[in-house]
Amino acid sequence: MKYFKLLAITFLLFTGHEAMAQYGYGYDPYYNSGYRPGVDRRIDTQRRAPDTHKKKDEKPKDLSEVMSEYLAKELKLDDFQKAAVKVIYDDHKDQILELSNNESDTRQVLKDKFNAISEEIDKKILPLLSEDQKKSYQKIIDDRNKQK
């Protein structure tokens, strides 16, 4: 009888260990940690993630509108200044888009051309601004130049 009890207890211990292995008890190399019971549901997060793809019918935003909105927010432009900035970017929009689609020039040549266009735009925008706005705009220019 003692032998039977010992055999039954040993059997239960080994079968319980196999059952725990199915549910992730113990070391799990995917989590790099110990106890993680249950089923791995990480793949389900892909279905619940927000859709980050652009809609096919969504038009790309106009460069002049984006820049005028950005500068209006950063510099607190009034309606006249915002409209003038939009016109300035409209005048240079074709040059900028042409450079962004240009694949024949080297990277440094394109960078120099972009810098020249940016300086030209800056020269036209600065006279429209008040002294406080000029300081803020100069900070934007300095930040842009640091990234170069």
C-alpha positions as CSV (number, residue, x, y, z in Angstrom):
1,M,0.0,0.0,0.0
2,K,2.9,2.4,0.8
3,Y,4.4,1.6,-2.5
4,F,1.1,2.4,-4.3
5,K,0.7,5.8,-2.5
6,L,4.3,6.7,-3.4
7,L,3.7,5.8,-7.0
8,A,0.4,7.7,-7.1
9,I,2.0,10.9,-5.6
10,T,4.9,10.7,-8.0
11,F,2.5,10.2,-10.9
12,L,0.5,13.3,-9.9
13,L,3.6,15.4,-9.4
14,F,4.8,14.6,-12.9
15,T,1.4,15.1,-14.6
16,G,0.9,18.4,-12.9
17,H,4.2,19.7,-14.1
18,E,3.2,18.9,-17.7
19,A,-0.1,20.7,-17.3
20,M,1.7,23.8,-15.9
21,A,4.1,23.9,-18.8
22,Q,1.3,24.4,-21.3
23,Y,0.2,27.6,-19.6
24,G,3.6,29.3,-19.3
25,Y,4.4,28.5,-15.7
26,G,8.1,28.8,-15.0
27,Y,10.7,30.3,-17.3
28,D,9.4,31.8,-20.6
29,P,12.1,32.9,-23.0
30,Y,9.7,35.2,-24.9
31,Y,9.0,37.3,-21.8
32,N,12.4,37.0,-20.2
33,S,10.8,36.5,-16.9
34,G,9.2,33.9,-14.7
35,Y,5.5,33.4,-14.0
36,R,3.3,34.3,-16.9
37,P,0.1,32.2,-16.8
38,G,-2.4,32.0,-19.7
39,V,-2.2,32.3,-23.4
40,D,0.0,34.8,-25.2
41,R,-2.3,37.4,-26.6
42,R,0.3,39.8,-28.0
43,I,-0.8,39.1,-31.6
44,D,-4.2,40.4,-30.7
45,T,-2.9,43.9,-30.1
46,Q,-2.3,44.3,-33.9
47,R,-6.0,44.0,-34.6
48,R,-6.9,46.5,-32.0
49,A,-4.3,49.1,-33.0
50,P,-5.5,52.2,-34.6
51,D,-5.3,52.5,-38.3
52,T,-2.3,54.6,-39.2
53,H,-2.5,54.3,-42.9
54,K,-3.7,57.3,-44.9
55,K,-7.1,57.1,-46.4
56,K,-6.9,56.7,-50.2
57,D,-9.3,59.6,-50.9
58,E,-7.5,61.9,-48.5
59,K,-5.7,64.7,-50.4
60,P,-2.2,65.7,-49.3
61,K,-2.2,69.1,-47.5
62,D,-0.9,72.1,-49.3
63,L,2.5,73.3,-48.3
64,S,1.6,76.9,-48.1
65,E,-1.4,76.2,-45.9
66,V,0.6,74.0,-43.6
67,M,3.4,76.5,-43.2
68,S,1.1,79.5,-42.8
69,E,-0.9,77.6,-40.1
70,Y,2.3,76.6,-38.3
71,L,3.8,80.1,-38.3
72,A,0.4,81.6,-37.3
73,K,0.4,79.3,-34.3
74,E,4.0,79.8,-33.4
75,L,4.3,83.5,-34.0
76,K,0.6,84.5,-33.2
77,L,0.1,86.1,-36.6
78,D,-2.9,88.2,-37.4
79,D,-5.1,87.4,-40.5
80,F,-3.2,89.8,-42.8
81,Q,0.2,88.4,-41.8
82,K,-1.1,84.8,-42.2
83,A,-2.4,85.6,-45.7
84,A,0.9,87.3,-46.6
85,V,2.9,84.3,-45.5
86,K,0.6,82.0,-47.4
87,V,1.2,84.0,-50.6
88,I,5.0,84.0,-50.0
89,Y,4.9,80.2,-49.7
90,D,2.6,79.9,-52.7
91,D,5.2,81.8,-54.8
92,H,8.0,79.4,-53.8
93,K,5.9,76.2,-53.6
94,D,6.7,75.0,-57.2
95,Q,10.5,75.5,-56.6
96,I,10.3,73.5,-53.3
97,L,8.3,70.6,-54.9
98,E,10.6,70.5,-57.9
99,L,13.6,70.1,-55.6
100,S,11.9,67.5,-53.5
101,N,11.2,65.4,-56.7
102,N,14.7,66.0,-58.1
103,E,16.8,62.8,-58.0
104,S,19.6,63.9,-60.4
105,D,21.5,66.3,-58.1
106,T,23.6,65.2,-55.2
107,R,22.3,65.6,-51.7
108,Q,24.6,68.5,-50.9
109,V,23.5,70.4,-54.0
110,L,19.8,69.9,-53.1
111,K,20.6,71.0,-49.5
112,D,22.2,74.2,-50.8
113,K,19.2,74.9,-53.1
114,F,16.8,74.4,-50.2
115,N,18.8,76.7,-48.0
116,A,18.8,79.4,-50.7
117,I,15.0,79.1,-51.1
118,S,14.6,79.2,-47.3
119,E,16.7,82.3,-47.0
120,E,14.7,84.0,-49.7
121,I,11.4,83.2,-47.9
122,D,12.8,84.4,-44.6
123,K,13.8,87.7,-46.2
124,K,10.2,88.2,-47.4
125,I,8.6,87.2,-44.1
126,L,10.8,89.2,-41.7
127,P,9.5,92.7,-42.7
128,L,5.9,91.6,-42.0
129,L,6.6,90.8,-38.4
130,S,6.6,92.8,-35.2
131,E,9.8,92.9,-33.0
132,D,8.5,90.1,-30.7
133,Q,7.5,88.0,-33.7
134,K,10.9,88.6,-35.3
135,K,12.7,87.2,-32.2
136,S,10.4,84.1,-32.3
137,Y,10.9,83.7,-36.0
138,Q,14.7,84.0,-35.6
139,K,14.6,81.2,-33.0
140,I,12.7,79.0,-35.6
141,I,15.4,79.8,-38.2
142,D,18.2,79.0,-35.7
143,D,16.6,75.7,-34.8
144,R,16.2,74.9,-38.5
145,N,19.9,75.7,-39.1
146,K,21.0,73.5,-36.2
147,Q,19.4,70.5,-37.9
148,K,21.4,71.0,-41.1
